[in-house]
Every structure is written in C-alpha cells, then in structure tokens.
Amino acid sequence: MSLIYIESTSTNPYFNLALEQYVFDSLPRTNDYFMLWQNDNAIIVGKHQNTIEEINAEYVKQHGIKVVRRQSGGGAVYHDMGNLNYTLISDAVEANRLKFSDFCQPVVKALARMGVMAEISGRNDMTIDGKKFSGNAQYVKQHRIMHHGTILFDSDLSVVSAALNVSKDKIESKGIKSVRSRVTNVREYLPKDMPLEEFKNLLKHYMVDEQHVPQYFLTPEDVAAVKELQKTYESWEWNYGSSPKYSIRKERRIEGFGKIQIMMDVDKGGIITNFATFGDYFGADADDVAKAIIGHAAEEKALLTALADLDIGLYFNNLTREQLIEVILQ
C-alpha cells in the first residue's frame, strides 16, 4: 500500500476537519495518506466531550476563537498559527496498527534529526524534557484508522491556558474531561532557531520528500465535497448539541442589577430541560422566563427566539435580554 501526501492550504478549522473526514471516507483505500495542516485560533474538542466543560466561553467569544468538535476521542486542544497538525490515515486490519507509538514514532525520528530529543509519553502524548508538545487522538471506522496530532512549535501558551481554562461555574457532566498537562514549544529546543514555515518544510522533507512520497492535489470536485461536509463542522448541533447531558450552576454579579444565580439542566442534543434563577435582584417571579426557555437549545439564536415576546426587564430589573442570555451561556 503506497503513501500519499496531502497539504491543506486553508487555515479554517471547519474546512480542515471536513478535509480529514473526506480523505478518510472518500479517497481510495488502496493508499495511506499523510497530511500537514494548520488552524488559526481554534479549540478542537474530542468527540465524547462536553464542549461547555472544556472551554472558557467568555474568553473564546471575546477573542473570536472557533470551537469545533472532531471525529476522534481524547481531550480538547488549542490551535493557532504557531501550531502544526499532522494526520495519518491507514487501514487498521492488524490490532497493533492501533498503537499510538506506531504513528508518533516517525515524528520523533524527524525531530531527532533536527537535534530535538522527543519521546512518546503516556497513552497518547509526545514530550520534550517531560513537557508535552503534542497530543494525539485516533478515530477508527470499518477497519480504517485516522491518527492525528498537534505539534506545538511556537504557540502562544498563555492563550492555550486561558482558552481552555473553564470558569469556576460548577458543572456536572458525563463527558470526558481533558487532562491538563505542562506544555512547551518545540522551537525552544532547536539547536538552530527557525520559523515555523522552515520547520514545516524540514519535517515534510524528512517524512515525505526523502521517502519519495507523491503529493495529491485536491481537485475542484474534492474541494466542493469538503465544503459540503464543512457545513456539519460549522453547526452548533455538532459542536455543542452533541455534548452529553449536564447540569450547571453559575453565579454572576452585574453592576446596577445585583447578583443572579442560574441552575439549569441540559439534555443530550443541547436542549434545556430545567431552568431556575435566584439572587438579590428586583423583579417579578421568573416562572414565565423558565417556561419560555425550557425545551429550547442552549444557544444564542434559540434563546433570543424563545425570549422574544417577554419583557425581560419586568422579571429582572435593569437586565436586558442579551445580558441574561450572556449569563446563561457564558
């Protein structure tokens, strides 16, 4: 079985995750595929995670960070233009093809040739000097395996921490929480400094060019098919609505309004099934607000529609509809 190289020229995370799926599902299984790609400012959550439990929603919104659910399991990761991603797609008939080390080893060897001593650590990480620079995940379907991983090269680690630093609201969920690890950038350990593009080209040279791996260029038909898949990865239903059932309790103090506490249950599919508010604010009993919200998705547009006919100021003096929704979602 021959190996084919594919390079994405897009930095759109919705497109790139759709491209992975397209290569996995639609390109000939007679070949294996190796991909290099980058995403601009995105959090990629694992398939089985509760999205709201993994992100700092307020920070994400303020900084325009896209949130996308992937097909594979594992924990949430942050991508920016200082991060390089790689994907290997292959048949997995033999059980040992599922070993993470089999897929990580080529990257470790390539880094060694650059003078960086990396090692495979734990179940799915690569580390340098005990610090994580690569998280890896796998997706298996019909004896086909997709292995993909991050390579933190020169990422803004302060943003990594802030974007994935969930607020202190108490969340109870059946989702799988990410395990936070000490992280580092590869660039710090290079004997000779280089920008990411040079690093990418060198990695490609060791893993593709030296092995005489041919490159496949996407056709217009390929791109059109990927963009059709992209619609799923852009949807709230996939990125948030696919989260497991959870309960959340949060508290906010708003200038000129007072303190508000929100307790709500959200079912699988992102539908609010229970909602109540408490606090020292002024206003009428908010049962009508709860009735309007229950049965709707925990999503901005859905809540704006649900509350459109209510005078929110009647129930929450000096609080706007938009402020209430912001408290509910962030």
C-alpha positions as CSV (number, residue, x, y, z in Angstrom):
1,M,0.0,0.0,0.0
2,S,1.5,3.3,-1.1
3,L,1.6,6.5,0.9
4,I,0.2,9.8,-0.5
5,Y,0.9,13.3,0.9
6,I,-1.8,15.9,1.0
7,E,-1.2,19.5,2.2
8,S,-4.1,21.8,3.1
9,T,-3.6,25.5,2.1
10,S,-6.5,26.5,4.3
11,T,-6.3,27.6,8.0
12,N,-10.0,27.4,8.5
13,P,-10.6,24.7,11.2
14,Y,-14.1,23.8,9.8
15,F,-12.6,23.1,6.4
16,N,-9.6,21.2,7.7
17,L,-11.6,18.8,9.9
18,A,-14.0,18.3,7.0
19,L,-11.0,17.6,4.8
20,E,-9.8,14.9,7.2
21,Q,-13.1,13.2,7.1
22,Y,-13.3,13.5,3.3
23,V,-9.9,11.9,2.8
24,F,-10.8,9.2,5.4
25,D,-14.2,8.4,3.8
26,S,-13.9,9.1,0.1
27,L,-10.3,8.8,-1.2
28,P,-9.2,5.3,-2.4
29,R,-8.4,2.9,0.4
30,T,-5.7,1.4,-1.7
31,N,-3.5,4.2,-0.4
32,D,-2.4,5.5,3.0
33,Y,-2.4,9.3,3.5
34,F,-0.2,11.8,5.3
35,M,-1.4,15.4,5.8
36,L,0.1,18.6,7.2
37,W,-2.2,21.5,8.1
38,Q,-2.7,24.5,10.4
39,N,-5.7,26.0,12.0
40,D,-6.0,29.7,13.0
41,N,-7.3,30.3,16.6
42,A,-9.5,27.3,17.4
43,I,-10.3,24.9,20.1
44,I,-10.8,21.3,18.9
45,V,-12.8,19.2,21.3
46,G,-12.9,15.4,21.4
47,K,-15.9,13.6,20.1
48,H,-17.1,12.4,23.5
49,Q,-16.5,15.7,25.4
50,N,-18.9,18.2,26.8
51,T,-17.9,21.3,24.9
52,I,-19.0,23.8,27.5
53,E,-16.9,21.9,30.2
54,E,-13.8,22.3,28.1
55,I,-13.7,26.0,27.1
56,N,-13.6,29.4,28.7
57,A,-16.7,30.6,26.9
58,E,-16.3,34.3,27.7
59,Y,-12.6,34.3,26.6
60,V,-13.4,32.3,23.4
61,K,-16.1,34.8,22.4
62,Q,-14.1,37.9,23.1
63,H,-11.1,36.6,21.1
64,G,-13.1,35.1,18.2
65,I,-11.8,31.6,18.8
66,K,-13.6,29.0,16.8
67,V,-14.8,25.8,18.6
68,V,-15.0,22.6,16.6
69,R,-15.8,19.0,17.5
70,R,-13.6,16.4,15.8
71,Q,-14.4,12.7,15.0
72,S,-11.8,11.3,17.3
73,G,-11.9,10.9,21.1
74,G,-9.4,12.4,23.6
75,G,-9.1,15.8,25.1
76,A,-9.6,19.4,23.9
77,V,-6.6,21.1,22.3
78,Y,-5.9,24.7,21.2
79,H,-4.7,25.5,17.7
80,D,-3.1,28.7,16.5
81,M,-0.7,29.6,13.7
82,G,2.2,28.6,15.9
83,N,0.9,25.1,15.9
84,L,1.4,22.4,13.2
85,N,-1.0,19.5,12.8
86,Y,-0.4,16.2,11.1
87,T,-2.7,13.3,10.1
88,L,-2.0,9.7,9.1
89,I,-4.8,7.6,7.6
90,S,-4.4,3.9,7.0
91,D,-6.1,0.6,7.1
92,A,-6.1,-1.0,10.6
93,V,-6.6,-4.7,10.0
94,E,-4.0,-5.7,12.4
95,A,-4.6,-4.8,16.1
96,N,-1.1,-3.4,16.5
97,R,-1.9,-0.7,14.0
98,L,-3.9,0.9,16.7
99,K,-0.8,1.7,18.8
100,F,-0.2,5.4,19.2
101,S,3.5,4.8,19.2
102,D,3.5,3.4,15.7
103,F,2.1,6.7,14.4
104,C,4.1,9.0,16.6
105,Q,7.5,7.4,16.0
106,P,8.1,9.0,12.6
107,V,7.6,12.4,14.1
108,V,10.0,11.6,17.0
109,K,12.6,10.4,14.5
110,A,12.3,13.5,12.3
111,L,12.7,15.8,15.4
112,A,15.8,13.8,16.4
113,R,17.4,14.6,13.0
114,M,16.8,18.3,13.8
115,G,18.5,17.9,17.2
116,V,15.4,17.7,19.3
117,M,15.2,14.7,21.7
118,A,11.5,13.9,22.0
119,E,9.8,10.8,23.4
120,I,6.4,9.2,23.4
121,S,4.8,9.5,26.8
122,G,1.7,8.1,28.4
123,R,-1.0,6.8,26.2
124,N,-1.0,9.5,23.5
125,D,1.5,12.3,24.1
126,M,4.9,13.3,22.9
127,T,7.1,15.2,25.3
128,I,10.4,17.1,25.4
129,D,12.2,17.2,28.8
130,G,9.0,15.9,30.4
131,K,6.8,18.6,28.9
132,K,4.1,17.9,26.4
133,F,4.3,19.4,22.9
134,S,2.0,17.0,21.1
135,G,-1.4,15.5,21.9
136,N,-2.6,12.7,19.7
137,A,-6.0,11.1,19.0
138,Q,-7.5,8.3,16.8
139,Y,-10.7,7.6,15.0
140,V,-11.5,4.0,13.8
141,K,-14.2,3.0,11.4
142,Q,-14.6,-0.1,9.2
143,H,-11.0,-1.2,9.8
144,R,-9.8,2.2,8.8
145,I,-7.8,4.4,11.2
146,M,-7.2,8.2,11.4
147,H,-4.4,9.2,13.7
148,H,-3.9,13.0,14.1
149,G,-1.7,15.1,16.4
150,T,-0.6,18.6,17.3
151,I,2.9,19.9,17.3
152,L,3.2,23.0,19.4
153,F,6.1,24.8,17.7
154,D,5.7,28.5,18.7
155,S,2.1,28.7,20.1
156,D,1.1,31.4,22.5
157,L,0.9,29.3,25.6
158,S,-0.8,32.0,27.6
159,V,-3.7,31.8,25.2
160,V,-3.6,28.0,25.4
161,S,-4.1,28.2,29.1
162,A,-6.8,31.0,29.1
163,A,-8.9,29.5,26.3
164,L,-9.0,26.1,27.9
165,N,-9.3,27.5,31.5
166,V,-13.0,26.8,32.2
167,S,-14.7,29.3,34.6
168,K,-15.4,28.3,38.1
169,D,-19.1,27.5,37.5
170,K,-19.9,24.1,38.9
171,I,-20.6,21.8,36.0
172,E,-21.7,18.2,36.4
173,S,-21.4,16.1,33.3
174,K,-21.0,12.7,31.9
175,G,-18.5,14.0,29.4
176,I,-14.8,13.1,29.4
177,K,-12.7,16.0,30.9
178,S,-9.4,16.8,29.4
179,V,-6.3,16.1,31.5
180,R,-4.2,19.4,31.7
181,S,-0.5,18.8,31.2
182,R,2.5,21.0,31.4
183,V,3.2,22.1,27.8
184,T,6.1,23.5,25.8
185,N,7.0,24.6,22.3
186,V,9.4,22.7,20.1
187,R,11.1,25.9,19.0
188,E,12.7,26.4,22.4
189,Y,14.7,23.2,21.9
190,L,16.0,23.6,18.4
191,P,19.8,23.9,18.2
192,K,19.3,26.3,15.4
193,D,16.3,28.7,15.5
194,M,14.0,28.7,12.6
195,P,10.4,30.0,11.8
196,L,7.5,27.6,11.6
197,E,7.4,27.5,7.8
198,E,11.1,26.3,7.7
199,F,10.3,23.7,10.4
200,K,7.3,22.5,8.4
201,N,9.4,22.2,5.3
202,L,12.1,20.3,7.1
203,L,9.5,18.0,8.7
204,K,8.0,17.4,5.2
205,H,11.5,16.8,3.8
206,Y,12.2,14.0,6.3
207,M,8.8,12.4,6.2
208,V,7.8,12.9,2.6
209,D,10.5,14.1,0.2
210,E,13.2,11.7,1.3
211,Q,10.7,8.8,1.1
212,H,9.7,9.9,-2.4
213,V,6.1,10.1,-1.3
214,P,3.9,11.6,-4.1
215,Q,1.7,14.5,-3.4
216,Y,-2.0,14.6,-4.2
217,F,-3.6,17.9,-5.1
218,L,-7.3,18.4,-4.4
219,T,-9.5,18.7,-7.5
220,P,-12.3,21.3,-7.7
221,E,-14.7,18.3,-7.1
222,D,-12.8,17.4,-4.0
223,V,-13.0,20.9,-2.6
224,A,-16.7,21.1,-3.3
225,A,-17.3,17.9,-1.4
226,V,-15.2,19.1,1.5
227,K,-17.1,22.3,1.7
228,E,-20.4,20.4,1.8
229,L,-19.0,18.4,4.8
230,Q,-17.8,21.6,6.3
231,K,-21.4,22.7,7.0
232,T,-21.6,20.0,9.7
233,Y,-18.4,21.2,11.4
234,E,-19.7,24.7,11.4
235,S,-23.0,23.8,13.0
236,W,-24.0,24.4,16.7
237,E,-25.7,21.0,16.7
238,W,-22.4,19.2,16.0
239,N,-20.1,21.4,18.1
240,Y,-22.3,21.9,21.2
241,G,-25.5,20.0,20.7
242,S,-23.6,16.7,20.5
243,S,-22.4,17.1,24.1
244,P,-23.7,14.7,26.8
245,K,-26.3,15.6,29.3
246,Y,-25.1,18.0,32.0
247,S,-26.2,20.3,34.9
248,I,-24.7,23.7,35.6
249,R,-24.9,26.2,38.4
250,K,-23.4,29.6,37.9
251,E,-23.4,33.0,39.7
252,R,-22.8,36.5,38.4
253,R,-22.9,40.0,39.9
254,I,-23.8,42.7,37.5
255,E,-23.4,46.4,38.2
256,G,-26.8,48.1,38.6
257,F,-28.6,44.8,38.7
258,G,-27.3,42.7,41.5
259,K,-26.5,39.0,41.9
260,I,-28.1,36.3,39.8
261,Q,-27.7,32.6,40.2
262,I,-28.7,30.2,37.4
263,M,-29.3,26.5,37.8
264,M,-30.1,24.5,34.6
265,D,-30.1,21.0,33.2
266,V,-29.2,20.5,29.6
267,D,-30.1,17.2,27.9
268,K,-28.1,15.5,25.1
269,G,-28.8,17.5,22.0
270,G,-28.2,20.7,23.9
271,I,-31.9,21.1,24.9
272,I,-32.6,22.9,28.2
273,T,-34.8,20.7,30.4
274,N,-34.8,22.6,33.7
275,F,-34.1,26.3,34.4
276,A,-34.3,28.4,37.6
277,T,-32.9,31.7,38.8
278,F,-32.2,33.0,42.3
279,G,-30.5,36.2,43.6
280,D,-30.9,39.6,45.2
281,Y,-32.2,41.3,42.1
282,F,-35.6,43.0,41.8
283,G,-38.4,41.8,39.5
284,A,-41.5,39.7,39.2
285,D,-41.4,35.9,39.6
286,A,-39.5,34.5,36.6
287,D,-41.6,31.3,36.0
288,D,-42.6,32.7,32.6
289,V,-39.0,33.0,31.7
290,A,-38.2,29.5,32.7
291,K,-41.2,28.1,30.7
292,A,-40.1,30.0,27.6
293,I,-36.5,28.7,27.9
294,I,-37.2,25.1,28.7
295,G,-37.3,23.0,25.5
296,H,-35.0,25.3,23.6
297,A,-31.3,24.8,22.7
298,A,-28.7,26.3,24.9
299,E,-27.6,28.5,22.0
300,E,-27.8,32.3,21.4
301,K,-30.2,32.4,18.5
302,A,-32.6,29.8,20.0
303,L,-32.7,31.7,23.3
304,L,-33.3,35.1,21.5
305,T,-36.3,33.5,19.8
306,A,-37.6,31.9,23.0
307,L,-37.5,35.2,24.9
308,A,-38.6,37.5,22.0
309,D,-42.1,38.0,23.4
310,L,-41.1,38.6,27.0
311,D,-40.3,41.9,28.7
312,I,-37.1,40.7,30.5
313,G,-36.9,43.9,32.5
314,L,-40.2,43.0,34.2
315,Y,-38.7,39.9,35.7
316,F,-35.1,41.1,36.0
317,N,-35.0,44.9,36.7
318,N,-32.1,46.6,34.9
319,L,-31.2,43.5,33.0
320,T,-31.5,43.2,29.2
321,R,-32.5,40.0,27.2
322,E,-29.0,39.9,25.8
323,Q,-27.4,40.2,29.2
324,L,-29.5,37.3,30.6
325,I,-28.5,35.1,27.6
326,E,-24.9,36.0,28.1
327,V,-25.1,34.9,31.7
328,I,-26.8,31.6,30.7
329,L,-24.2,30.8,28.0
330,Q,-21.0,32.2,29.4
